[in-house]
Amino acid sequence: MHLVKKIEIIANSFELAKILDSLKKSGVHGHAVIRNVEGAGLRGGSEDLDMTMLDNVYIVAFCMPDEIKTVAENVRPLLNKFGGTCYISDVMEIRSVKCVASL
């Protein structure tokens, strides 16, 4: 097990490509995207509108602790311009050493 940083971003899907590009430029090459996210926060509730580009996405990615400053510097301007939120937390990664699928 080793310590990594977990990056969680909730933003408008219209900006998804820009956000993923900023993560890639920061050295984060793996991610997962969950589409059509809705919820409530400091600004009230948010519901997706069917058949529009206004739906929200949830992006989760991981990086090494020494890379997180670059990630924040690259993602922050996008969130400041287009809205959204980013959470960064410490998590432990367990890597498989004997994956059955690779045998």
C-alpha positions in Angstrom: 0.0 0.0 0.0 1.1 3.5 -0.6 -0.3 7.0 -0.2 -1.8 8.8 -3.3 -4.0 11.8 -3.8 -7.6 11.3 -4.9 -9.0 14.1 -7.2 -12.8 14.4 -7.4 -14.2 17.0 -9.8 -17.9 17.9 -10.3 -18.4 20.2 -13.3 -20.5 20.9 -16.4 -20.0 18.2 -19.1 -19.5 21.0 -21.6 -16.0 21.5 -20.0 -15.1 17.8 -19.7 -12.6 17.8 -22.5 -10.8 20.8 -21.1 -10.7 19.4 -17.6 -9.4 16.0 -18.8 -6.8 17.8 -20.9 -5.6 19.8 -17.9 -5.3 16.6 -15.8 -3.3 15.0 -18.6 -1.0 18.0 -18.8 -0.5 17.7 -15.0 0.7 14.1 -15.4 -2.6 12.4 -14.4 -3.3 9.9 -17.2 -6.0 7.7 -15.7 -9.5 8.8 -14.7 -13.1 7.7 -14.5 -16.1 9.8 -15.6 -19.6 9.4 -14.4 -22.2 11.3 -16.4 -25.6 12.8 -15.5 -24.7 13.7 -11.9 -27.1 15.8 -9.9 -27.1 17.0 -6.3 -27.3 19.9 -3.9 -24.5 22.1 -2.5 -23.9 25.7 -1.3 -25.6 27.1 -4.4 -28.7 25.0 -4.0 -29.8 22.0 -6.0 -28.7 21.0 -9.5 -30.7 18.8 -11.9 -29.6 17.8 -15.3 -31.6 18.9 -18.2 -32.5 16.2 -20.7 -31.0 16.4 -24.2 -28.7 19.3 -23.5 -25.0 20.0 -22.9 -25.8 21.2 -19.4 -25.5 17.9 -17.6 -23.0 17.5 -14.8 -20.1 15.0 -14.7 -18.2 13.5 -11.8 -14.5 12.9 -12.6 -12.3 10.8 -10.3 -8.5 10.5 -10.7 -5.5 9.7 -8.7 -1.9 11.0 -8.6 1.2 11.0 -6.5 1.3 13.5 -3.7 4.2 15.5 -5.3 2.0 16.1 -8.5 -1.0 17.6 -6.7 0.2 21.2 -6.8 0.5 21.1 -10.6 -3.0 19.6 -10.8 -4.5 22.3 -8.7 -2.8 25.0 -10.7 -4.1 23.6 -14.0 -7.7 22.8 -12.8 -8.4 25.9 -10.7 -8.6 28.4 -13.6 -11.2 26.2 -15.4 -13.4 25.9 -12.3 -13.1 29.6 -11.6 -14.2 30.4 -15.2 -16.9 27.8 -15.7 -17.9 26.7 -12.2 -17.7 23.4 -10.6 -15.9 22.0 -7.6 -12.8 19.9 -6.9 -12.0 17.9 -3.8 -8.5 16.5 -3.0 -8.0 13.9 -0.4 -5.4 11.4 0.9 -6.1 7.7 0.1 -4.1 4.5 0.2 -3.7 2.5 -3.0 -3.5 -1.3 -2.9 -1.9 -2.6 -6.1 -2.6 -6.2 -7.1 0.6 -8.2 -7.5 -0.9 -11.4 -8.8 -3.8 -10.5 -11.1 -5.6 -13.7 -12.4 -6.5 -11.9 -15.6 -2.8 -11.5 -16.5 -1.9 -15.2 -16.1 
